[in-house]
Amino acid sequence: MFGQVVSTNVSRTLFVIPCGAAKLSRPSPARTLYTGSMFQYCLTVVEEEAELSGTAGRSAAVRILSARHGLLDLDTHVEPYDRRMTDRDAVPTTVVADQLMPLAEAGDTDIHTFLPRPYLARLLAAHEMIEQRGHSIRVHDHYLGTRGIGYQRQVLATLRSTRGTDDSRAPWRRPVSDGQAEPGARSGSDG
């Protein structure tokens, strides 16, 4: 996901957003395949946050949690498909766990999710599998307590409006040397 990981002293941040139902009708890079306005807005905000994370000294990446493929790199070419995370043939939890294992093995990883409930449930189930394998990743749910897409948009708008401030809701903006963990993170030690 982040290329070869040599040192475990580097803090890594992975931002995960959901795929969308509206898609192009031809194979396309994942970042352009999904055409819905919420997907595009979320991608824009989260990519900007990943860039800020990089300036704070963290290795940062954005992935799309696809109901068919699991975690997709933004530039991966994908055929259009019709699948929801609630479908019986949605991506298995084991696939998502296997995709996350390189990060777990590298250590010191935070996953910041911007996922609706069915997607978050799949990612948290994968997180649990990773912990059962003896590894740990911290998962932060930024839509916790939101009741729908309007509230999710508000979370994203708040992230955008607080740039340049000392905002505790965006710990990835703090320099790595700060070393503070975000309250509410799920990891092997606290959740």
TORMIVO-476497 format. One record per residue (C-alpha): residue number from 1; x, y, z; residue in one letter. Coordinates in steps of 0.1 Angstrom, whole numbers. Layout:
BEGIN
{r NUM,{X,Y,Z},"A"}
...
This chain:
BEGIN
{r 1,{0,0,0},"M"}
{r 2,{28,24,9},"F"}
{r 3,{55,6,-10},"G"}
{r 4,{83,-11,8},"Q"}
{r 5,{82,-3,45},"V"}
{r 6,{117,-5,60},"V"}
{r 7,{114,14,93},"S"}
{r 8,{87,9,119},"T"}
{r 9,{95,44,134},"N"}
{r 10,{75,61,107},"V"}
{r 11,{40,71,115},"S"}
{r 12,{15,61,88},"R"}
{r 13,{-19,75,81},"T"}
{r 14,{-44,58,58},"L"}
{r 15,{-76,76,49},"F"}
{r 16,{-105,53,38},"V"}
{r 17,{-135,65,19},"I"}
{r 18,{-164,44,4},"P"}
{r 19,{-170,37,-32},"C"}
{r 20,{-202,51,-48},"G"}
{r 21,{-232,38,-66},"A"}
{r 22,{-229,62,-95},"A"}
{r 23,{-202,51,-119},"K"}
{r 24,{-189,57,-154},"L"}
{r 25,{-199,30,-179},"S"}
{r 26,{-163,22,-189},"R"}
{r 27,{-132,10,-171},"P"}
{r 28,{-115,39,-153},"S"}
{r 29,{-91,48,-125},"P"}
{r 30,{-109,44,-92},"A"}
{r 31,{-107,81,-85},"R"}
{r 32,{-128,89,-116},"T"}
{r 33,{-149,57,-119},"L"}
{r 34,{-172,69,-91},"Y"}
{r 35,{-191,100,-102},"T"}
{r 36,{-215,108,-73},"G"}
{r 37,{-212,143,-58},"S"}
{r 38,{-207,129,-22},"M"}
{r 39,{-179,106,-34},"F"}
{r 40,{-162,135,-53},"Q"}
{r 41,{-165,159,-23},"Y"}
{r 42,{-152,133,1},"C"}
{r 43,{-123,124,-21},"L"}
{r 44,{-113,160,-26},"T"}
{r 45,{-114,168,12},"V"}
{r 46,{-96,136,22},"V"}
{r 47,{-69,140,-5},"E"}
{r 48,{-62,175,9},"E"}
{r 49,{-60,160,44},"E"}
{r 50,{-36,134,32},"A"}
{r 51,{-14,161,18},"E"}
{r 52,{-15,179,52},"L"}
{r 53,{-6,147,69},"S"}
{r 54,{25,144,47},"G"}
{r 55,{36,179,57},"T"}
{r 56,{34,168,94},"A"}
{r 57,{59,140,86},"G"}
{r 58,{35,111,83},"R"}
{r 59,{34,87,54},"S"}
{r 60,{-2,92,41},"A"}
{r 61,{-24,75,15},"A"}
{r 62,{-60,75,5},"V"}
{r 63,{-79,43,-4},"R"}
{r 64,{-114,36,-16},"I"}
{r 65,{-133,7,2},"L"}
{r 66,{-150,-10,-27},"S"}
{r 67,{-179,-34,-22},"A"}
{r 68,{-164,-55,-49},"R"}
{r 69,{-126,-52,-46},"H"}
{r 70,{-119,-41,-10},"G"}
{r 71,{-93,-14,-7},"L"}
{r 72,{-85,3,-40},"L"}
{r 73,{-56,26,-48},"D"}
{r 74,{-69,58,-64},"L"}
{r 75,{-52,50,-97},"D"}
{r 76,{-62,14,-100},"T"}
{r 77,{-82,8,-132},"H"}
{r 78,{-116,-7,-123},"V"}
{r 79,{-144,-21,-145},"E"}
{r 80,{-179,-7,-136},"P"}
{r 81,{-198,-30,-113},"Y"}
{r 82,{-231,-31,-94},"D"}
{r 83,{-225,-42,-58},"R"}
{r 84,{-232,-29,-24},"R"}
{r 85,{-215,-37,9},"M"}
{r 86,{-248,-52,21},"T"}
{r 87,{-249,-77,-8},"D"}
{r 88,{-241,-114,0},"R"}
{r 89,{-214,-114,-26},"D"}
{r 90,{-197,-82,-13},"A"}
{r 91,{-159,-82,-7},"V"}
{r 92,{-152,-107,21},"P"}
{r 93,{-137,-95,53},"T"}
{r 94,{-107,-117,49},"T"}
{r 95,{-98,-99,17},"V"}
{r 96,{-99,-65,34},"V"}
{r 97,{-79,-79,64},"A"}
{r 98,{-53,-93,40},"D"}
{r 99,{-51,-59,23},"Q"}
{r 100,{-45,-42,56},"L"}
{r 101,{-19,-67,69},"M"}
{r 102,{12,-49,54},"P"}
{r 103,{3,-18,74},"L"}
{r 104,{-3,-39,106},"A"}
{r 105,{30,-56,102},"E"}
{r 106,{48,-23,97},"A"}
{r 107,{34,-9,129},"G"}
{r 108,{24,26,140},"D"}
{r 109,{-5,30,117},"T"}
{r 110,{-37,51,120},"D"}
{r 111,{-67,45,97},"I"}
{r 112,{-90,74,95},"H"}
{r 113,{-124,63,81},"T"}
{r 114,{-151,84,64},"F"}
{r 115,{-174,54,59},"L"}
{r 116,{-211,48,62},"P"}
{r 117,{-221,20,86},"R"}
{r 118,{-220,-11,63},"P"}
{r 119,{-186,-1,51},"Y"}
{r 120,{-173,7,85},"L"}
{r 121,{-186,-26,98},"A"}
{r 122,{-166,-45,71},"R"}
{r 123,{-134,-25,79},"L"}
{r 124,{-139,-31,117},"L"}
{r 125,{-144,-68,111},"A"}
{r 126,{-111,-68,92},"A"}
{r 127,{-95,-49,120},"H"}
{r 128,{-107,-76,145},"E"}
{r 129,{-91,-103,123},"M"}
{r 130,{-58,-84,122},"I"}
{r 131,{-59,-82,160},"E"}
{r 132,{-66,-120,162},"Q"}
{r 133,{-34,-125,141},"R"}
{r 134,{-15,-106,168},"G"}
{r 135,{-11,-72,151},"H"}
{r 136,{-27,-38,158},"S"}
{r 137,{-38,-8,138},"I"}
{r 138,{-57,22,153},"R"}
{r 139,{-90,29,136},"V"}
{r 140,{-107,63,139},"H"}
{r 141,{-143,67,128},"D"}
{r 142,{-149,103,117},"H"}
{r 143,{-186,97,110},"Y"}
{r 144,{-193,84,145},"L"}
{r 145,{-227,96,156},"G"}
{r 146,{-237,110,122},"T"}
{r 147,{-272,101,110},"R"}
{r 148,{-269,105,73},"G"}
{r 149,{-252,120,43},"I"}
{r 150,{-260,156,54},"G"}
{r 151,{-242,151,87},"Y"}
{r 152,{-213,134,69},"Q"}
{r 153,{-210,164,46},"R"}
{r 154,{-209,186,77},"Q"}
{r 155,{-180,165,91},"V"}
{r 156,{-161,170,58},"L"}
{r 157,{-169,207,57},"A"}
{r 158,{-157,211,93},"T"}
{r 159,{-123,195,84},"L"}
{r 160,{-120,219,55},"R"}
{r 161,{-129,250,76},"S"}
{r 162,{-105,242,104},"T"}
{r 163,{-73,240,83},"R"}
{r 164,{-46,262,96},"G"}
{r 165,{-59,259,132},"T"}
{r 166,{-50,236,161},"D"}
{r 167,{-79,213,156},"D"}
{r 168,{-80,181,178},"S"}
{r 169,{-103,165,153},"R"}
{r 170,{-75,163,128},"A"}
{r 171,{-45,147,147},"P"}
{r 172,{-28,139,114},"W"}
{r 173,{-21,176,110},"R"}
{r 174,{1,176,141},"R"}
{r 175,{38,169,137},"P"}
{r 176,{48,133,143},"V"}
{r 177,{69,143,173},"S"}
{r 178,{37,154,191},"D"}
{r 179,{29,117,196},"G"}
{r 180,{-6,122,210},"Q"}
{r 181,{-31,95,203},"A"}
{r 182,{-66,105,193},"E"}
{r 183,{-93,98,218},"P"}
{r 184,{-117,71,207},"G"}
{r 185,{-93,53,185},"A"}
{r 186,{-97,15,183},"R"}
{r 187,{-66,-5,188},"S"}
{r 188,{-54,-37,204},"G"}
{r 189,{-50,-19,237},"S"}
{r 190,{-82,1,240},"D"}
{r 191,{-108,-13,218},"G"}
